[in-house]
Amino acid sequence: MTSSPPHARRVVLLAYPDCQVLDVAGPWQVFASANTLAGRSLYELNLVARSPGTLVTNGGLTMMAGLDWQGLEALGTPDTLLVAGGSGVFHQCRQRYHIDGLRELAPNIRRLGAICTGAFLLAEAGLLNDRQATTHWRHCAALARTYPRLHVVPDALYVEDRGRYTSAGVTAGIDLALSLVEADHGAALAGQVARELVMFLHRPGGQAQFSEALLNQQRATGRLRELLDRLHADPAADHDLENMAAYLSVTPRHLSRLFRRHLDTTPGAYLTRLRLEGARMHLLDARATPSLDRLATQWRLGRAEQLRRLFHRQYGVSPSVYRQRFGTHSDTTLAEEAPCP
């Protein structure tokens, strides 16, 4: 195998039988797309397994690993190593082979991480002790119970703690990989990769694992569910507390109690989030070049300054920065925009 191109970072993904295919393919494609979009080899990618050759993922798809630990050692210490998750990880936790290999490499690896339940293998090797970590929501309690020295963050997409990276399930591995590309080469390239992969957006690590809309569907029942469907269908309509309550034939006070009990929020805060989502999607439309004031008026979010503050609080960036990163044309800006304090 040829040596790495100058300045290329070697990224290794560790796979095994019955790993989750997207835990390997998702991050791999992020780094590969970064190479393509940059027009040069920013990353050299290697797939490592117990032995070179084929392995079958838990979805039945066969992958070809090019290296084992000995072959990897011949290439030199990787910059980044990510362990795939999947149902097969629990068998791997009972084997010494990968545990010993990870322990040997860990002190010299700049970034060592895991996708989904791959965190169990890092934890078994003692490589997450006294650190924050996360995994798929279904397995967070088991991770915390089995490895009490970990500080499990149960509702994060991904977590970094002193060079150790862990992520939630499946697609969160893509978010983690994008964050690594951004750390290496800036937000502009990471945004290009996200658009190339037709991603909703590059989600920050602290964002909840669950879709809020899906959670609300699960929590709400009966007439409250009907009201939510009505709000989602047209968030910009003139929904005020009184007419929402009238729709359910309850008092405004009782409506507020229903929202608090079932959704842990208020009717006004819930509607504001829906309207912010509408404004966010409007920003992605290449044909639209609204001023911030017009956008705020359209979505009933006050004036430009109020929209700017609400948007920054919800998404972590200003509307203008968001449009530059994720809009179809990265040079499109919003009128009347200013940096968010």
ZIFEN-V55066 format. One line per field, one symbol per residue. phi: phi as a letter, one per 40 degrees, with the letter a starting at -180 (. if undefined). A space follows every 50 residues. Layout:
phi=???
This chain:
phi=.ccccdgcccbbbcbadgccdcccccddcdccccdcccgaccbbbbbbac achcabcccgccbbccbbccccdcchcccbbbccchccccccccbcdccc cccccdcbccbbaabfcddccccccgcbdgbcaaaddcbcccccccbccc bcbcbbcabbafgbbbbccfccccccccccccccbgcccdcccdcccfcd acccccccccccccdcccccbfccccccdccccacccccbdcccccdcfb cdccccccccccbfabdcccccccccccccccccccccbccccccccdbf bgbdccccccccccbgacdccccccbccbcccbccgcadcc
